[in-house]
Amino acid sequence: MSHQELLDRAVAYLSLGGSGAKVKSRLGEGTDGFVWKTTADTAVKVFHEVRGYGNERDGYLRLAEYGYTKRIGEFWVPMMLGFDDDLRVVEMDIVQEPPYIIDFAKIRLDRPPDFSADALAIYDEQGQERFEHNWPKVQMLIATLESIGIYYLDAQRGNITFVDMP
């Protein structure tokens, strides 16, 4: 799906809300889609595929169910403000400062991944390389998510950010 098609879906989503908000600037892009900042100081994330969209939506719904609408421990988390299944758009507020966690498109709900001991050892080694002295905090964050049935499979810098590791 092209950049323009995703942008058109973001515009269509914003027109449904009646707030008059418009797309202001692009915040980012990844394998799952694009994220735009709006004139209402929110973010709209538009997805290429149904799976990533459903994971993101359902992840935020699960977080809200357990009261994690602003923070998970010391980590800021965006609060989902709305979504549209037909357009595959999730709207959220924007976290302003680290530490934070974003991007729930690659989660699993209620189904832990079946990784071998070797794969888990590599994951731990990569986590230590990516997050250095902050890796224990990331592990605690992931354990908290797992305690509510969210298996976060995209622990990388940029998705989980610290003040001392932008």
Buried (B, 14 or more C-beta within 10 A) or exposed (E): EEEEEBBEBBBBBBEEBEEEBEBBEEBBBBEBBBBBBBEBEBBBBBBBBEEBBBBBBBBBEBBEEBEBBEBBEEBBBBBBBBBBEEBBBBBBBBBEEBBBBBBBBBBBBEEEEEEEEEEEEEBEEEBBEBBEEBBEBBBBBBEBBEEBBBBBBBBBEEBBBBEEBE
